[in-house]
């Protein structure tokens, strides 16, 4: 018992030279604790601290930082994706909110719209949701029709070919087994080619800006398409009006020619009728 208490006091004493940061034990060890086990526990803690300081833990498996994901080929002939009711509300009211808040950034405008959407009455929301449902039905119908076309079959063949080439080439790029080797290569200074590392604040801000720009371009494209459709309709109406005016002009010319001929006939008839009658107070006869 005395031996245990003395060992406990030795353990409780602060270290003099090793600089260990372990918590000091301020009381003797109880009689039911094995001092050997206590020493082993402390040694284990010291070893774990050394491992944490000398050998940093490996990163969890996942997509390596600074590496771009490869996207599959995009089908340009596919029908346009449907818009949700919320997105429709944003597109319809973004310019209005931007005009009311000229100094607000895009994210601030989006936050204002999101807050307005959450406060919107159910009946007003229903209008956008019904439009979104109709657009979804339109998309599903067009997609079903498109999947029966030859263009879709060609796209699927190209997609399958790209997938096979990717698997035969660097297909392991996506597997978890290559995440650590690529991380090691990155830490060794062999930085892969990329512009902005993914999963960083810079990338997320850049991605948001690009998405905002893309949405704005899509909106502008839609507006220009609507303007082009209106102008095309206006041009067709103008062409139709021009054709009608040309036909009417030709008819008027024909009428003028007929009236001119009729006038000449009347003149000749008058001359023939009054050829034998001299003019009053003169002896002259009418001449053409």
Secondary structure by P-SEA (a helix, b strand, c coil): caaaaaaaaaaaccccccccccccccccccccccaaaaaaaaaaaaaaaaaaacccccccccccccbbbbbcccccccccccccaaaaaaaacaaaaaaacccccaaaaaaaaaaaaaaccaaaaaaaaaaaaaaaaaaaaaaaaaaacaaaaaaaaaaaaaaaaaaacccccccccaaaaaaaaaaaccccccccccccaaaaaaaaaaaaaaaaaaaaaaaaaaaaaaaaaaaaaaaaaaaaaaaaaaaaaaaaaaaaaaaaaaaaaaaaaacccccccccccccc
